[in-house]
Amino acid sequence: MKEDAGRIGGAISKMTLNPPNELVGRISFVLKMAERRKVIKEEVVFSLASFLSLVVFIGAIRSVTQSLYTSGASQIFSLLFSDFQSMISNWRYFTLSLAESLPAMSLALALASAAALLVFISLSARNFKNISRINGLNIKHA
């Protein structure tokens, strides 16, 4: 059994496979096209995600501004500029009142959507760099 395996292994090692040049060219072309399609699909996904994050971010900012006006936080914050001396003398009450009136959920949504927007823009820019590399463009960062 070991002798048969040795003969087969020796015969295989002596064999050389020479595929036709056109086959190698076609295979490399198909692989490059598959990579290009993958990168383009990723760019479409990241661009759509960036757009949706921008829409959510704009909505969150509108929600924050509306919540600030309805909660009275803007009036408390305006005391900082109108009556600075009394605000300094009662700074503990001022900060507690401001903290109680801030719309925490709206602010959290705005911050989360801003972070998502920045992440998707970063991924989209990184993927654009890959697209330009595949297309043969030479874009370098300063």
N, C-alpha and C positions, 0 to 999 in steps of 0.2 A: 504494500500500500504506500509506504514511504517512497519507494523507488518510483512508483507511478507519479506521485506528486512531484518528485524531483524532475522527472522527464517533462511533465507538462509545464512546470514552472520555467524550465530551461527553454522549452520551445516558445513559450509566450515571451520570454525576455529577448529572444532572437528575432521575433516578429517586429516589424516596424510598420506603423500605420501612417500612410501619407495621404491625408484627405486632399481632394482637389482644391486648388486655390479659390475657386469660385464658391465652394461650400463654406470655407472659412470666412470669406468676405460677406456672404449672405448671413451667416450666423452672427458675426460682429455687427452688421447693420441692424438686424432684428433686435439684438441686445441694446444697441444705442437708442433705437426708436422706443423700446419699452421703457428705458430709463427716462427718456424725454417725456413720454406720456405721463409717467409717474410724477415727475417734477411739475408738469403743467397742471395735473389734477390737484396736487398739493397747493399750488399757487392759487388756483380757483377757490379751494376750500378756505385757505388762510385769508384771501381777499374778502370772501363772503362773511367770514367770522369777524374780520376787522370792521366791515360795514355794519354788521349787526351790533357789534360792541359800541360803535359810534352812535348808533340810534339809541341804544339803551343808556349810554352816557349822557346824551342830550336830554333824554327823558328824566334821568336821575337828577341832573342839574336843575331842570325846571321844578322837579318835586322838592328839591332842597330849598330853592328860593321861595316857593309857595309855602312850605312848612315853616321857614324862618319868619315870614311875615305873619302867618296865622298864630304861631306860638308866642310871639312877643319877644323873641330873642333879639330881633333887630332893634327894638325899643330899648332893651336893657343894654345892648352893645353901644347904642348911641349915647348913653350916659358917659361912656368912656371919653367922648370928645366934648360933650356939652358941660358936664359938671365933674371935671377930673378930680378936684380937691375932695369932694364928698365921696367919690368912688375910691380914692386912696384911703380915706379914713375908715371906710366900711368895706374894705376889699374882700373880706371873707364872705359877707352876705352877697356882694356883687358876683363873686365867682360861683357861689352856690346857686344863685338865681339864674345865672347864665347857663350853668351846667344842667339845671333842671329843665330849662326851656329849649335847649338845643334838640333838634329832631335827630335822634341817634340813628334810627333805621334809615332815614333818607340819606344821611351822611355816609353810613356804612355801604349802602347801595351805590352811591356815587363813587366812593373810593374803590369798591370792588370792580365796578364797570370801567373805571379809569385804568386800573391795573390790568384787566383783561384786554382793554384796547391797546395798551402799550405792549403787552405780550404778543398779541396777534400782529401788530404792526412790525414788531421785531422779527417774528417768524416769517412774515411775508417778505420783508427786506432780505432776510437770509436766503429764502427760497428764490427770490429774484436773482440773487447772485449766482445760484446754481443754474438758473435758466440761461443767464448770459454766458456762463461757462460752457453750457451744452451747445448753445448757438454759435459759439466761437468769438463772442465779444470779450473784450478785455476791460472790465471795470475794476478799478482798484480804489481802495479807501485811502484817504489822505492821512 
